[in-house]
Amino acid sequence: MGDGIMMVQTTLPGEMNEAELGQWCQGLIDSNLAACIDMKKVRSIFRWNQEVVSEFEWQVQMVTPIMTKDSLVSRIKSTHPYDVPEITWWPAEAIQEYSEWVNKREARLK
């Protein structure tokens, strides 16, 4: 199971410009915590402090080896601007070649 991959997702403030978002994501790539990151603008609707909020956010989805997931989540929590960030994850299946490519990053952390 150590060679599997995880999808980790969070949202960041929509008022972040693309350069700020790119820098935040680049830090995760540079530290080998994520092999690949997808970003897109989404509209989120949620209840916060007894009020319904509807605003644009950046949805950031990251691919990481299973063994790196906890370190990635820890980094997201420590650098996230929200008081209570959305951080979710789930195991993913992929073709063997892609899974091997993702897991090559984990070997550099050891």
Contacts in CASP RR format, 6 or more apart in sequence:
PFRMAT RR
TARGET T0000
AUTHOR 0000-0000-0000
METHOD contacts of the structure
MODEL  1
MGDGIMMVQTTLPGEMNEAELGQWCQGLIDSNLAACIDMKKVRSIFRWNQ
EVVSEFEWQVQMVTPIMTKDSLVSRIKSTHPYDVPEITWWPAEAIQEYSE
WVNKREARLK
1 66 0 8 1.000
2 65 0 8 1.000
2 66 0 8 1.000
2 67 0 8 1.000
2 103 0 8 1.000
3 65 0 8 1.000
3 66 0 8 1.000
3 99 0 8 1.000
3 100 0 8 1.000
3 103 0 8 1.000
4 65 0 8 1.000
4 66 0 8 1.000
4 91 0 8 1.000
4 99 0 8 1.000
4 102 0 8 1.000
4 103 0 8 1.000
5 35 0 8 1.000
5 63 0 8 1.000
5 64 0 8 1.000
5 65 0 8 1.000
5 66 0 8 1.000
5 91 0 8 1.000
5 92 0 8 1.000
5 94 0 8 1.000
5 98 0 8 1.000
5 99 0 8 1.000
5 102 0 8 1.000
5 103 0 8 1.000
6 63 0 8 1.000
6 64 0 8 1.000
6 65 0 8 1.000
6 66 0 8 1.000
6 69 0 8 1.000
6 89 0 8 1.000
6 90 0 8 1.000
6 91 0 8 1.000
6 92 0 8 1.000
7 61 0 8 1.000
7 62 0 8 1.000
7 63 0 8 1.000
7 89 0 8 1.000
7 90 0 8 1.000
7 91 0 8 1.000
7 92 0 8 1.000
8 34 0 8 1.000
8 61 0 8 1.000
8 62 0 8 1.000
8 63 0 8 1.000
8 64 0 8 1.000
8 69 0 8 1.000
8 72 0 8 1.000
8 73 0 8 1.000
8 76 0 8 1.000
8 87 0 8 1.000
8 88 0 8 1.000
8 89 0 8 1.000
9 59 0 8 1.000
9 60 0 8 1.000
9 61 0 8 1.000
9 62 0 8 1.000
9 86 0 8 1.000
9 87 0 8 1.000
9 88 0 8 1.000
9 89 0 8 1.000
10 59 0 8 1.000
10 60 0 8 1.000
10 76 0 8 1.000
10 80 0 8 1.000
10 85 0 8 1.000
10 86 0 8 1.000
10 87 0 8 1.000
10 88 0 8 1.000
11 42 0 8 1.000
11 44 0 8 1.000
11 57 0 8 1.000
11 58 0 8 1.000
11 59 0 8 1.000
11 60 0 8 1.000
11 85 0 8 1.000
11 86 0 8 1.000
12 21 0 8 1.000
12 24 0 8 1.000
12 57 0 8 1.000
12 58 0 8 1.000
12 60 0 8 1.000
12 80 0 8 1.000
12 81 0 8 1.000
12 82 0 8 1.000
13 57 0 8 1.000
13 58 0 8 1.000
13 81 0 8 1.000
13 82 0 8 1.000
14 41 0 8 1.000
14 55 0 8 1.000
14 56 0 8 1.000
14 57 0 8 1.000
14 58 0 8 1.000
16 24 0 8 1.000
16 58 0 8 1.000
21 39 0 8 1.000
21 58 0 8 1.000
21 60 0 8 1.000
22 39 0 8 1.000
24 79 0 8 1.000
25 34 0 8 1.000
25 37 0 8 1.000
25 39 0 8 1.000
25 60 0 8 1.000
28 34 0 8 1.000
28 37 0 8 1.000
28 62 0 8 1.000
28 72 0 8 1.000
28 75 0 8 1.000
28 76 0 8 1.000
29 35 0 8 1.000
29 37 0 8 1.000
31 75 0 8 1.000
32 68 0 8 1.000
32 105 0 8 1.000
32 106 0 8 1.000
32 108 0 8 1.000
32 109 0 8 1.000
33 62 0 8 1.000
33 64 0 8 1.000
33 68 0 8 1.000
33 71 0 8 1.000
33 72 0 8 1.000
33 75 0 8 1.000
34 62 0 8 1.000
34 63 0 8 1.000
34 64 0 8 1.000
34 72 0 8 1.000
35 63 0 8 1.000
35 64 0 8 1.000
35 65 0 8 1.000
35 101 0 8 1.000
35 102 0 8 1.000
35 105 0 8 1.000
36 62 0 8 1.000
36 63 0 8 1.000
36 102 0 8 1.000
37 60 0 8 1.000
37 61 0 8 1.000
37 62 0 8 1.000
37 63 0 8 1.000
38 60 0 8 1.000
38 61 0 8 1.000
38 62 0 8 1.000
39 58 0 8 1.000
39 59 0 8 1.000
39 60 0 8 1.000
39 61 0 8 1.000
40 58 0 8 1.000
40 59 0 8 1.000
41 56 0 8 1.000
41 57 0 8 1.000
41 58 0 8 1.000
41 59 0 8 1.000
42 56 0 8 1.000
42 57 0 8 1.000
42 58 0 8 1.000
42 59 0 8 1.000
43 54 0 8 1.000
43 55 0 8 1.000
43 56 0 8 1.000
43 57 0 8 1.000
44 53 0 8 1.000
44 54 0 8 1.000
44 55 0 8 1.000
44 56 0 8 1.000
44 57 0 8 1.000
45 52 0 8 1.000
45 53 0 8 1.000
45 54 0 8 1.000
46 52 0 8 1.000
46 53 0 8 1.000
47 53 0 8 1.000
62 72 0 8 1.000
63 92 0 8 1.000
63 102 0 8 1.000
64 72 0 8 1.000
64 102 0 8 1.000
64 105 0 8 1.000
65 102 0 8 1.000
65 103 0 8 1.000
65 105 0 8 1.000
65 106 0 8 1.000
66 91 0 8 1.000
67 106 0 8 1.000
68 105 0 8 1.000
68 106 0 8 1.000
68 109 0 8 1.000
69 89 0 8 1.000
71 109 0 8 1.000
73 87 0 8 1.000
73 89 0 8 1.000
76 85 0 8 1.000
76 87 0 8 1.000
77 85 0 8 1.000
77 87 0 8 1.000
80 87 0 8 1.000
94 102 0 8 1.000
END
